[in-house]
């Protein structure tokens, strides 16, 4: 664990291939039921696939945070999966990191 907050340029994870690796003890490869998950670049084809999969799990995360850099894509994701998220009791939070950043 770090003793301070860290700023991460989300676009660099995808476009420059940056990887952030957690502790070795974390060998879980499935999303945590009733947990919180964050999908970076959520509104492109692969990101939408991950959001859809998370929403279709028998026990989905309670919150899905999605970030992207394009409002039109975020709107399309919200339109496609917003009702499904509500039906499943999942809070779907979508942010454009280019224009809005993330809430505190």
N, CA, C and O atoms as a Tinker XYZ file with bonds, in Angstrom:
   416  protein
     1  N      0.831000   -1.207000    0.000000    73     2
     2  CA     0.000000    0.000000    0.000000    64     1     3
     3  C      0.870000    1.264000    0.000000    63     2     4     5
     4  O      1.938000    1.301000    0.610000    81     3
     5  N      0.396000    2.271000   -0.682000    73     3     6
     6  CA     1.100000    3.547000   -0.700000    64     5     7
     7  C      0.559000    4.435000    0.406000    63     6     8     9
     8  O     -0.610000    4.327000    0.777000    81     7
     9  N      1.390000    5.297000    0.926000    73     7    10
    10  CA     0.995000    6.178000    2.019000    64     9    11
    11  C      0.377000    7.474000    1.522000    63    10    12    13
    12  O      0.061000    8.357000    2.319000    81    11
    13  N      0.203000    7.595000    0.211000    73    11    14
    14  CA    -0.327000    8.840000   -0.356000    64    13    15
    15  C     -1.207000    8.526000   -1.558000    63    14    16    17
    16  O     -1.058000    7.477000   -2.186000    81    15
    17  N     -2.130000    9.444000   -1.880000    73    15    18
    18  CA    -2.907000    9.256000   -3.117000    64    17    19
    19  C     -1.980000    9.329000   -4.332000    63    18    20    21
    20  O     -0.950000   10.003000   -4.307000    81    19
    21  N     -2.367000    8.629000   -5.382000    73    19    22
    22  CA    -1.561000    8.596000   -6.598000    64    21    23
    23  C     -2.429000    9.051000   -7.766000    63    22    24    25
    24  O     -3.563000    8.595000   -7.914000    81    23
    25  N     -1.904000    9.940000   -8.588000    73    23    26
    26  CA    -2.618000   10.350000   -9.789000    64    25    27
    27  C     -2.206000    9.429000  -10.929000    63    26    28    29
    28  O     -1.024000    9.143000  -11.118000    81    27
    29  N     -3.214000    8.963000  -11.695000    73    27    30
    30  CA    -2.968000    8.056000  -12.801000    64    29    31
    31  C     -3.612000    8.644000  -14.046000    63    30    32    33
    32  O     -4.792000    8.993000  -14.025000    81    31
    33  N     -2.862000    8.756000  -15.119000    73    31    34
    34  CA    -3.416000    9.181000  -16.398000    64    33    35
    35  C     -4.067000    7.951000  -17.025000    63    34    36    37
    36  O     -3.383000    7.082000  -17.565000    81    35
    37  N     -5.383000    7.887000  -16.948000    73    35    38
    38  CA    -6.122000    6.700000  -17.352000    64    37    39
    39  C     -5.864000    6.336000  -18.816000    63    38    40    41
    40  O     -5.746000    5.156000  -19.145000    81    39
    41  N     -5.776000    7.316000  -19.677000    73    39    42
    42  CA    -5.530000    7.038000  -21.093000    64    41    43
    43  C     -4.220000    6.315000  -21.326000    63    42    44    45
    44  O     -4.115000    5.512000  -22.253000    81    43
    45  N     -3.218000    6.585000  -20.503000    73    43    46
    46  CA    -1.918000    5.954000  -20.686000    64    45    47
    47  C     -1.959000    4.454000  -20.409000    63    46    48    49
    48  O     -1.150000    3.699000  -20.950000    81    47
    49  N     -2.889000    4.026000  -19.577000    73    47    50
    50  CA    -3.004000    2.589000  -19.313000    64    49    51
    51  C     -3.285000    1.870000  -20.621000    63    50    52    53
    52  O     -2.653000    0.861000  -20.934000    81    51
    53  N     -4.228000    2.391000  -21.377000    73    51    54
    54  CA    -4.596000    1.740000  -22.639000    64    53    55
    55  C     -3.614000    2.081000  -23.763000    63    54    56    57
    56  O     -3.050000    1.188000  -24.395000    81    55
    57  N     -3.416000    3.373000  -24.004000    73    55    58
    58  CA    -2.684000    3.791000  -25.197000    64    57    59
    59  C     -1.182000    3.532000  -25.112000    63    58    60    61
    60  O     -0.544000    3.305000  -26.139000    81    59
    61  N     -0.604000    3.562000  -23.909000    73    59    62
    62  CA     0.829000    3.307000  -23.766000    64    61    63
    63  C      1.120000    1.942000  -23.167000    63    62    64    65
    64  O      2.282000    1.592000  -22.965000    81    63
    65  N      0.078000    1.164000  -22.878000    73    63    66
    66  CA     0.282000   -0.177000  -22.372000    64    65    67
    67  C      0.803000   -0.253000  -20.947000    63    66    68    69
    68  O      1.449000   -1.234000  -20.578000    81    67
    69  N      0.527000    0.789000  -20.125000    73    67    70
    70  CA     0.947000    0.742000  -18.726000    64    69    71
    71  C      0.186000   -0.353000  -18.000000    63    70    72    73
    72  O     -0.980000   -0.603000  -18.305000    81    71
    73  N      0.825000   -1.004000  -17.050000    73    71    74
    74  CA     0.192000   -2.052000  -16.251000    64    73    75
    75  C      0.425000   -1.750000  -14.780000    63    74    76    77
    76  O      1.531000   -1.390000  -14.378000    81    75
    77  N     -0.608000   -1.897000  -13.992000    73    75    78
    78  CA    -0.514000   -1.719000  -12.547000    64    77    79
    79  C     -0.880000   -3.049000  -11.912000    63    78    80    81
    80  O     -1.984000   -3.555000  -12.111000    81    79
    81  N      0.028000   -3.603000  -11.164000    73    79    82
    82  CA    -0.136000   -4.950000  -10.623000    64    81    83
    83  C     -0.300000   -4.853000   -9.116000    63    82    84    85
    84  O      0.468000   -4.171000   -8.437000    81    83
    85  N     -1.310000   -5.544000   -8.603000    73    83    86
    86  CA    -1.567000   -5.559000   -7.172000    64    85    87
    87  C     -0.662000   -6.536000   -6.451000    63    86    88    89
    88  O      0.268000   -7.086000   -7.041000    81    87
    89  N     -0.934000   -6.749000   -5.179000    73    87    90
    90  CA    -0.087000   -7.645000   -4.386000    64    89    91
    91  C     -0.174000   -9.086000   -4.865000    63    90    92    93
    92  O     -1.175000   -9.492000   -5.455000    81    91
    93  N      0.870000   -9.851000   -4.613000    73    91    94
    94  CA     0.904000  -11.253000   -5.039000    64    93    95
    95  C     -0.177000  -12.083000   -4.365000    63    94    96    97
    96  O     -0.609000  -13.094000   -4.917000    81    95
    97  N     -0.622000  -11.673000   -3.175000    73    95    98
    98  CA    -1.638000  -12.430000   -2.455000    64    97    99
    99  C     -2.985000  -12.417000   -3.167000    63    98   100   101
   100  O     -3.816000  -13.292000   -2.924000    81    99
   101  N     -3.215000  -11.445000   -4.037000    73    99   102
   102  CA    -4.498000  -11.329000   -4.728000    64   101   103
   103  C     -4.470000  -12.206000   -5.979000    63   102   104   105
   104  O     -4.034000  -11.765000   -7.043000    81   103
   105  N     -4.932000  -13.440000   -5.849000    73   103   106
   106  CA    -4.951000  -14.325000   -7.002000    64   105   107
   107  C     -6.370000  -14.551000   -7.517000    63   106   108   109
   108  O     -6.609000  -15.457000   -8.316000    81   107
   109  N     -7.313000  -13.723000   -7.055000    73   107   110
   110  CA    -8.696000  -13.814000   -7.494000    64   109   111
   111  C     -8.799000  -13.293000   -8.925000    63   110   112   113
   112  O     -8.265000  -12.231000   -9.247000    81   111
   113  N     -9.473000  -14.028000   -9.758000    73   111   114
   114  CA    -9.596000  -13.607000  -11.155000    64   113   115
   115  C    -11.032000  -13.274000  -11.533000    63   114   116   117
   116  O    -11.320000  -13.039000  -12.707000    81   115
   117  N    -11.931000  -13.251000  -10.566000    73   115   118
   118  CA   -13.333000  -12.943000  -10.834000    64   117   119
   119  C    -13.717000  -11.671000  -10.092000    63   118   120   121
   120  O    -13.130000  -11.335000   -9.063000    81   119
   121  N    -14.711000  -10.968000  -10.629000    73   119   122
   122  CA   -15.200000   -9.768000   -9.962000    64   121   123
   123  C    -15.859000  -10.152000   -8.652000    63   122   124   125
   124  O    -16.518000  -11.188000   -8.558000    81   123
   125  N    -15.685000   -9.330000   -7.662000    73   123   126
   126  CA   -16.219000   -9.623000   -6.334000    64   125   127
   127  C    -17.713000   -9.311000   -6.294000    63   126   128   129
   128  O    -18.139000   -8.206000   -6.631000    81   127
   129  N    -18.497000  -10.299000   -5.880000    73   127   130
   130  CA   -19.936000  -10.093000   -5.726000    64   129   131
   131  C    -20.173000   -8.986000   -4.706000    63   130   132   133
   132  O    -19.543000   -8.957000   -3.648000    81   131
   133  N    -21.082000   -8.079000   -5.032000    73   131   134
   134  CA   -21.436000   -6.954000   -4.165000    64   133   135
   135  C    -20.258000   -6.010000   -3.918000    63   134   136   137
   136  O    -20.277000   -5.228000   -2.968000    81   135
   137  N    -19.243000   -6.083000   -4.767000    73   135   138
   138  CA   -18.082000   -5.218000   -4.628000    64   137   139
   139  C    -18.193000   -3.999000   -5.541000    63   138   140   141
   140  O    -19.273000   -3.650000   -6.018000    81   139
   141  N    -17.068000   -3.379000   -5.762000    73   139   142
   142  CA   -16.971000   -2.210000   -6.636000    64   141   143
   143  C    -15.927000   -2.529000   -7.695000    63   142   144   145
   144  O    -14.838000   -3.008000   -7.379000    81   143
   145  N    -16.263000   -2.263000   -8.954000    73   143   146
   146  CA   -15.294000   -2.485000  -10.027000    64   145   147
   147  C    -15.183000   -1.224000  -10.871000    63   146   148   149
   148  O    -16.134000   -0.453000  -10.994000    81   147
   149  N    -14.012000   -1.034000  -11.444000    73   147   150
   150  CA   -13.740000    0.147000  -12.262000    64   149   151
   151  C    -13.232000   -0.336000  -13.607000    63   150   152   153
   152  O    -12.228000   -1.044000  -13.690000    81   151
   153  N    -13.944000    0.060000  -14.666000    73   151   154
   154  CA   -13.526000   -0.272000  -16.024000    64   153   155
   155  C    -12.995000    0.997000  -16.685000    63   154   156   157
   156  O    -13.720000    1.978000  -16.851000    81   155
   157  N    -11.741000    0.960000  -17.051000    73   155   158
   158  CA   -11.071000    2.076000  -17.698000    64   157   159
   159  C    -11.235000    1.902000  -19.204000    63   158   160   161
   160  O    -10.963000    0.826000  -19.736000    81   159
   161  N    -11.674000    2.944000  -19.889000    73   159   162
   162  CA   -11.963000    2.815000  -21.317000    64   161   163
   163  C    -13.217000    1.976000  -21.518000    63   162   164   165
   164  O    -13.272000    1.129000  -22.410000    81   163
   165  N    -14.213000    2.216000  -20.690000    73   163   166
   166  CA   -15.405000    1.349000  -20.614000    64   165   167
   167  C    -16.345000    1.467000  -21.798000    63   166   168   169
   168  O    -17.192000    0.594000  -21.983000    81   167
   169  N    -16.232000    2.507000  -22.602000    73   167   170
   170  CA   -17.278000    2.766000  -23.586000    64   169   171
   171  C    -16.908000    2.348000  -25.007000    63   170   172   173
   172  O    -17.684000    2.576000  -25.936000    81   171
   173  N    -15.760000    1.753000  -25.186000    73   171   174
   174  CA   -15.427000    1.165000  -26.479000    64   173   175
   175  C    -15.972000   -0.253000  -26.531000    63   174   176   177
   176  O    -16.572000   -0.715000  -25.560000    81   175
   177  N    -15.780000   -0.944000  -27.630000    73   175   178
   178  CA   -16.332000   -2.294000  -27.765000    64   177   179
   179  C    -15.886000   -3.261000  -26.668000    63   178   180   181
   180  O    -16.719000   -3.984000  -26.123000    81   179
   181  N    -14.617000   -3.293000  -26.336000    73   179   182
   182  CA   -14.143000   -4.208000  -25.296000    64   181   183
   183  C    -14.644000   -3.793000  -23.922000    63   182   184   185
   184  O    -15.021000   -4.640000  -23.113000    81   183
   185  N    -14.649000   -2.493000  -23.657000    73   183   186
   186  CA   -15.143000   -2.007000  -22.373000    64   185   187
   187  C    -16.610000   -2.336000  -22.177000    63   186   188   189
   188  O    -17.025000   -2.758000  -21.098000    81   187
   189  N    -17.400000   -2.136000  -23.241000    73   187   190
   190  CA   -18.828000   -2.475000  -23.150000    64   189   191
   191  C    -19.016000   -3.967000  -22.882000    63   190   192   193
   192  O    -19.918000   -4.363000  -22.143000    81   191
   193  N    -18.168000   -4.778000  -23.480000    73   191   194
   194  CA   -18.250000   -6.218000  -23.246000    64   193   195
   195  C    -18.019000   -6.528000  -21.769000    63   194   196   197
   196  O    -18.714000   -7.367000  -21.197000    81   195
   197  N    -17.057000   -5.865000  -21.155000    73   195   198
   198  CA   -16.767000   -6.099000  -19.746000    64   197   199
   199  C    -17.916000   -5.623000  -18.857000    63   198   200   201
   200  O    -18.269000   -6.292000  -17.887000    81   199
   201  N    -18.495000   -4.477000  -19.183000    73   199   202
   202  CA   -19.642000   -3.982000  -18.413000    64   201   203
   203  C    -20.812000   -4.951000  -18.542000    63   202   204   205
   204  O    -21.447000   -5.296000  -17.545000    81   203
   205  N    -21.096000   -5.387000  -19.760000    73   203   206
   206  CA   -22.188000   -6.336000  -19.972000    64   205   207
   207  C    -21.952000   -7.622000  -19.186000    63   206   208   209
   208  O    -22.868000   -8.135000  -18.543000    81   207
   209  N    -20.754000   -8.132000  -19.235000    73   207   210
   210  CA   -20.441000   -9.365000  -18.507000    64   209   211
   211  C    -20.629000   -9.172000  -17.008000    63   210   212   213
   212  O    -21.208000  -10.028000  -16.338000    81   211
   213  N    -20.144000   -8.053000  -16.479000    73   211   214
   214  CA   -20.283000   -7.785000  -15.042000    64   213   215
   215  C    -21.759000   -7.739000  -14.643000    63   214   216   217
   216  O    -22.142000   -8.257000  -13.594000    81   215
   217  N    -22.578000   -7.117000  -15.483000    73   215   218
   218  CA   -24.005000   -7.010000  -15.180000    64   217   219
   219  C    -24.726000   -8.348000  -15.295000    63   218   220   221
   220  O    -25.786000   -8.531000  -14.696000    81   219
   221  N    -24.171000   -9.274000  -16.049000    73   219   222
   222  CA   -24.845000  -10.557000  -16.245000    64   221   223
   223  C    -24.380000  -11.636000  -15.262000    63   222   224   225
   224  O    -24.893000  -12.755000  -15.294000    81   223
   225  N    -23.430000  -11.322000  -14.402000    73   223   226
   226  CA   -22.986000  -12.299000  -13.413000    64   225   227
   227  C    -24.131000  -12.648000  -12.459000    63   226   228   229
   228  O    -24.984000  -11.803000  -12.188000    81   227
   229  N    -24.159000  -13.869000  -11.953000    73   227   230
   230  CA   -25.203000  -14.239000  -10.994000    64   229   231
   231  C    -25.222000  -13.304000   -9.780000    63   230   232   233
   232  O    -26.292000  -12.970000   -9.270000    81   231
   233  N    -24.050000  -12.886000   -9.323000    73   231   234
   234  CA   -23.915000  -11.951000   -8.203000    64   233   235
   235  C    -22.997000  -10.814000   -8.647000    63   234   236   237
   236  O    -21.790000  -10.863000   -8.407000    81   235
   237  N    -23.561000   -9.791000   -9.294000    73   235   238
   238  CA   -22.715000   -8.725000   -9.864000    64   237   239
   239  C    -22.145000   -7.802000   -8.787000    63   238   240   241
   240  O    -22.572000   -7.838000   -7.633000    81   239
   241  N    -21.178000   -6.980000   -9.178000    73   239   242
   242  CA   -20.706000   -5.947000   -8.257000    64   241   243
   243  C    -21.870000   -5.009000   -7.909000    63   242   244   245
   244  O    -22.797000   -4.862000   -8.706000    81   243
   245  N    -21.833000   -4.379000   -6.738000    73   243   246
   246  CA   -22.901000   -3.433000   -6.375000    64   245   247
   247  C    -22.722000   -2.100000   -7.097000    63   246   248   249
   248  O    -23.687000   -1.366000   -7.311000    81   247
   249  N    -21.461000   -1.789000   -7.476000    73   247   250
   250  CA   -21.163000   -0.541000   -8.169000    64   249   251
   251  C    -20.204000   -0.816000   -9.310000    63   250   252   253
   252  O    -19.199000   -1.506000   -9.143000    81   251
   253  N    -20.528000   -0.268000  -10.470000    73   251   254
   254  CA   -19.617000   -0.296000  -11.612000    64   253   255
   255  C    -19.264000    1.148000  -11.926000    63   254   256   257
   256  O    -20.140000    1.963000  -12.214000    81   255
   257  N    -17.983000    1.455000  -11.869000    73   255   258
   258  CA   -17.481000    2.771000  -12.256000    64   257   259
   259  C    -16.854000    2.601000  -13.628000    63   258   260   261
   260  O    -16.008000    1.730000  -13.831000    81   259
   261  N    -17.266000    3.426000  -14.551000    73   259   262
   262  CA   -16.716000    3.369000  -15.897000    64   261   263
   263  C    -16.161000    4.723000  -16.291000    63   262   264   265
   264  O    -16.807000    5.751000  -16.092000    81   263
   265  N    -14.956000    4.719000  -16.852000    73   263   266
   266  CA   -14.358000    5.963000  -17.330000    64   265   267
   267  C    -13.996000    5.813000  -18.793000    63   266   268   269
   268  O    -13.594000    4.745000  -19.254000    81   267
   269  N    -14.148000    6.901000  -19.500000    73   267   270
   270  CA   -13.794000    6.938000  -20.916000    64   269   271
   271  C    -13.506000    8.392000  -21.252000    63   270   272   273
   272  O    -13.613000    9.267000  -20.394000    81   271
   273  N    -13.140000    8.646000  -22.499000    73   271   274
   274  CA   -12.787000   10.000000  -22.920000    64   273   275
   275  C    -13.755000   10.561000  -23.950000    63   274   276   277
   276  O    -13.492000   11.613000  -24.533000    81   275
   277  N    -14.882000    9.870000  -24.185000    73   275   278
   278  CA   -15.792000   10.279000  -25.251000    64   277   279
   279  C    -17.239000   10.255000  -24.766000    63   278   280   281
   280  O    -17.764000    9.196000  -24.423000    81   279
   281  N    -17.882000   11.421000  -24.738000    73   279   282
   282  CA   -19.266000   11.523000  -24.268000    64   281   283
   283  C    -20.227000   10.675000  -25.088000    63   282   284   285
   284  O    -21.116000   10.036000  -24.527000    81   283
   285  N    -20.062000   10.659000  -26.403000    73   283   286
   286  CA   -20.993000    9.891000  -27.240000    64   285   287
   287  C    -20.930000    8.398000  -26.894000    63   286   288   289
   288  O    -21.959000    7.725000  -26.846000    81   287
   289  N    -19.752000    7.899000  -26.660000    73   287   290
   290  CA   -19.608000    6.488000  -26.281000    64   289   291
   291  C    -20.199000    6.224000  -24.899000    63   290   292   293
   292  O    -20.858000    5.207000  -24.685000    81   291
   293  N    -19.964000    7.133000  -23.971000    73   291   294
   294  CA   -20.529000    6.973000  -22.632000    64   293   295
   295  C    -22.055000    7.008000  -22.690000    63   294   296   297
   296  O    -22.722000    6.231000  -22.006000    81   295
   297  N    -22.604000    7.904000  -23.502000    73   295   298
   298  CA   -24.061000    7.962000  -23.662000    64   297   299
   299  C    -24.602000    6.657000  -24.238000    63   298   300   301
   300  O    -25.651000    6.173000  -23.813000    81   299
   301  N    -23.886000    6.094000  -25.202000    73   299   302
   302  CA   -24.328000    4.825000  -25.804000    64   301   303
   303  C    -24.279000    3.702000  -24.770000    63   302   304   305
   304  O    -25.177000    2.862000  -24.728000    81   303
   305  N    -23.245000    3.682000  -23.943000    73   303   306
   306  CA   -23.154000    2.657000  -22.903000    64   305   307
   307  C    -24.293000    2.820000  -21.893000    63   306   308   309
   308  O    -24.922000    1.839000  -21.497000    81   307
   309  N    -24.549000    4.045000  -21.487000    73   307   310
   310  CA   -25.628000    4.323000  -20.539000    64   309   311
   311  C    -26.972000    3.898000  -21.119000    63   310   312   313
   312  O    -27.797000    3.311000  -20.418000    81   311
   313  N    -27.193000    4.192000  -22.391000    73   311   314
   314  CA   -28.450000    3.821000  -23.046000    64   313   315
   315  C    -28.583000    2.297000  -23.151000    63   314   316   317
   316  O    -29.665000    1.744000  -22.957000    81   315
   317  N    -27.492000    1.643000  -23.455000    73   315   318
   318  CA   -27.522000    0.194000  -23.652000    64   317   319
   319  C    -27.675000   -0.576000  -22.339000    63   318   320   321
   320  O    -28.398000   -1.571000  -22.289000    81   319
   321  N    -26.998000   -0.121000  -21.270000    73   319   322
   322  CA   -26.940000   -0.919000  -20.047000    64   321   323
   323  C    -27.523000   -0.249000  -18.805000    63   322   324   325
   324  O    -27.574000   -0.872000  -17.745000    81   323
   325  N    -27.959000    0.991000  -18.907000    73   323   326
   326  CA   -28.489000    1.696000  -17.738000    64   325   327
   327  C    -29.683000    1.000000  -17.112000    63   326   328   329
   328  O    -29.738000    0.851000  -15.891000    81   327
   329  N    -30.640000    0.571000  -17.925000    73   327   330
   330  CA   -31.819000   -0.115000  -17.390000    64   329   331
   331  C    -31.466000   -1.471000  -16.796000    63   330   332   333
   332  O    -32.011000   -1.869000  -15.766000    81   331
   333  N    -30.556000   -2.173000  -17.448000    73   331   334
   334  CA   -30.124000   -3.479000  -16.935000    64   333   335
   335  C    -29.476000   -3.297000  -15.566000    63   334   336   337
   336  O    -29.731000   -4.077000  -14.648000    81   335
   337  N    -28.644000   -2.278000  -15.428000    73   335   338
   338  CA   -27.989000   -2.013000  -14.148000    64   337   339
   339  C    -29.035000   -1.754000  -13.062000    63   338   340   341
   340  O    -28.940000   -2.304000  -11.965000    81   339
   341  N    -30.022000   -0.926000  -13.363000    73   339   342
   342  CA   -31.081000   -0.646000  -12.386000    64   341   343
   343  C    -31.823000   -1.911000  -12.004000    63   342   344   345
   344  O    -32.075000   -2.154000  -10.824000    81   343
   345  N    -32.176000   -2.719000  -12.997000    73   343   346
   346  CA   -32.897000   -3.971000  -12.727000    64   345   347
   347  C    -32.090000   -4.907000  -11.833000    63   346   348   349
   348  O    -32.657000   -5.621000  -11.006000    81   347
   349  N    -30.769000   -4.905000  -11.999000    73   347   350
   350  CA   -29.905000   -5.790000  -11.220000    64   349   351
   351  C    -29.491000   -5.173000   -9.889000    63   350   352   353
   352  O    -28.802000   -5.815000   -9.096000    81   351
   353  N    -29.910000   -3.921000   -9.636000    73   351   354
   354  CA   -29.535000   -3.247000   -8.395000    64   353   355
   355  C    -28.091000   -2.798000   -8.362000    63   354   356   357
   356  O    -27.489000   -2.693000   -7.293000    81   355
   357  N    -27.532000   -2.531000   -9.537000    73   355   358
   358  CA   -26.131000   -2.116000   -9.659000    64   357   359
   359  C    -26.088000   -0.614000   -9.944000    63   358   360   361
   360  O    -26.765000   -0.123000  -10.847000    81   359
   361  N    -25.290000    0.102000   -9.167000    73   359   362
   362  CA   -25.088000    1.524000   -9.414000    64   361   363
   363  C    -24.070000    1.658000  -10.549000    63   362   364   365
   364  O    -22.942000    1.181000  -10.430000    81   363
   365  N    -24.463000    2.297000  -11.636000    73   363   366
   366  CA   -23.599000    2.483000  -12.807000    64   365   367
   367  C    -23.176000    3.942000  -12.861000    63   366   368   369
   368  O    -23.994000    4.818000  -13.146000    81   367
   369  N    -21.912000    4.205000  -12.592000    73   367   370
   370  CA   -21.363000    5.562000  -12.572000    64   369   371
   371  C    -20.405000    5.718000  -13.744000    63   370   372   373
   372  O    -19.412000    4.996000  -13.835000    81   371
   373  N    -20.695000    6.655000  -14.640000    73   371   374
   374  CA   -19.889000    6.844000  -15.847000    64   373   375
   375  C    -19.323000    8.257000  -15.871000    63   374   376   377
   376  O    -20.035000    9.230000  -15.622000    81   375
   377  N    -18.027000    8.356000  -16.175000    73   375   378
   378  CA   -17.347000    9.644000  -16.156000    64   377   379
   379  C    -16.468000    9.821000  -17.380000    63   378   380   381
   380  O    -15.782000    8.894000  -17.811000    81   379
   381  N    -16.501000   11.032000  -17.933000    73   379   382
   382  CA   -15.571000   11.411000  -18.987000    64   381   383
   383  C    -14.362000   12.041000  -18.300000    63   382   384   385
   384  O    -14.451000   13.158000  -17.791000    81   383
   385  N    -13.252000   11.345000  -18.282000    73   383   386
   386  CA   -12.073000   11.839000  -17.574000    64   385   387
   387  C    -11.422000   13.022000  -18.281000    63   386   388   389
   388  O    -10.631000   13.747000  -17.677000    81   387
   389  N    -11.740000   13.218000  -19.523000    73   387   390
   390  CA   -11.168000   14.345000  -20.258000    64   389   391
   391  C    -11.858000   15.648000  -19.854000    63   390   392   393
   392  O    -11.196000   16.674000  -19.703000    81   391
   393  N    -13.177000   15.618000  -19.679000    73   391   394
   394  CA   -13.909000   16.855000  -19.408000    64   393   395
   395  C    -14.366000   16.991000  -17.967000    63   394   396   397
   396  O    -14.483000   18.111000  -17.469000    81   395
   397  N    -14.630000   15.884000  -17.281000    73   395   398
   398  CA   -15.193000   15.964000  -15.942000    64   397   399
   399  C    -14.279000   15.445000  -14.846000    63   398   400   401
   400  O    -14.438000   15.814000  -13.683000    81   399
   401  N    -13.342000   14.610000  -15.194000    73   399   402
   402  CA   -12.529000   13.982000  -14.169000    64   401   403
   403  C    -13.365000   13.028000  -13.343000    63   402   404   405
   404  O    -14.440000   12.611000  -13.774000    81   403
   405  N    -12.895000   12.685000  -12.182000    73   403   406
   406  CA   -13.609000   11.799000  -11.271000    64   405   407
   407  C    -14.037000   12.589000  -10.050000    63   406   408   409
   408  O    -13.360000   13.543000   -9.665000    81   407
   409  N    -15.153000   12.210000   -9.428000    73   407   410
   410  CA   -15.563000   12.897000   -8.201000    64   409   411
   411  C    -14.608000   12.559000   -7.061000    63   410   412   413
   412  O    -13.906000   11.549000   -7.106000    81   411
   413  N    -14.589000   13.402000   -6.053000    73   411   414
   414  CA   -13.751000   13.140000   -4.872000    64   413   415
   415  C    -14.342000   12.021000   -4.043000    63   414   416
   416  O    -13.782000   11.656000   -3.010000    81   415
